[in-house]
Amino acid sequence: MAVSIKDLIDRKEQIATRKKRLFDIETSAGMITVKQPTRLLAMEIADMEDGDAYVILECTVEPNLKDKSLQDAYGCLEPTDIANKIFDAGEVNAIARKIMECAGYRKDVTAVVHETVKN
């Protein structure tokens, strides 16, 4: 049975709260806290050469990877360089993928044939 409009209205705040959740990801550098990417960010990174590093930079809440002193300490020429400087090489893609999964991207959903009842 499909979700009803009333159910969606009743769950509006719950759905909005779910979209603002933060997630902890264990990395080689330690635990990081990330937020879900927005739809706009997901569209932006689709066409980027180094989209994985960009999504990590934009979605990591703690530590603040955009911090100037952190960027300077690691000799970053571009802000996105920080992801490749502090995380293991193969880990950058895995972290970015996990961040995207937190927002439902690449999530498996179930579909079944809708049966129409005949009278």
FENLINDA-V93738 format. One line per field, one symbol per residue. phi: phi as a letter, one per 20 degrees, with the letter a starting at -180 (. if undefined). psi: psi as a letter, one per 30 degrees, with the letter a starting at -180 (. if undefined). burial: # if it has 16 or more other ideal C-beta (glycine too) atoms within 10 Angstrom, else .. A space follows every 50 residues. Layout:
phi: ???
psi: ???
burial: ???
This chain:
phi: .ffefgffffegfffffgfdfdcdcecfepfcdcdffffffffffgdefd ffffffffdfebfffegfffgffemfecgfgfffeddfgffgffffffff ffenfmefceccffeeeee
psi: klkleeeeeegeeeeeeefgllkkkklffaklkllkkleeeeeefegkeh eeeeeeeffkekljffkeeeeeeghkekeffeefeflleffeeeeeeeee efgfkgkklkklkkkkkk.
burial: ......................#.#.#....#.####...##..#....# ##########....#.....#....#...########...##..##.### .##................
